[in-house]
């Protein structure tokens, strides 16, 4: 039990946890960019279809 506590309190654990959180945050940023691009594209296509109807 003490070994687990020592690891959780260690800089190595903090570094690993920070790496995971940073990666998750970066993935969210990329997904948000992709979602916004797709929304802009769908808005543009909707305007084209509405104007041709």
N, C-alpha and C positions, 0 to 999 in steps of 0.2 A: 504494500500500500504506500509505503514511503517513497518507493521508486517512482510510482505514478505521480505523486504529489511533487516530487523533485522535477520530473519532466514537465509537468504543467506549469511550474514556476520558472522554467528555464527559458533563456533567450531563444533557443532553438524552437521551442513550441510556439512562442510568440511570433517568430519569423514565419513558421509554416502557416499559422493561422492567418497572419497578415497577407501572405501570398494567396491563400484561398479567397479571402475577402476581396482583395484587389482584383483577382481574376473574375469573380462574380460581378463586381462593379463594372469592369470593362465589358463583360458580356452584355450586361444590361444597357450600357451606353450604345453598343453596336446594334442590339435589337431595337432600341428606340430610334436610332438613325434609319434602320431598315424599314421600320413601321411607318415613320414619317415620309420616307421616300415613296413607299407603296400607297400611302394615303394621297400624297400629291399626284401620283400617277393615276390613281383611280378617279380623283376629282377632275383631272384633265380629260380622261376618257369619258367621264359622265358629261362634261360640257360638250365634247364632240358629238356624242350620241344624241343629246338633247337638241343641239343646234341642227342636226340633220333630220330630225323627226318632223 
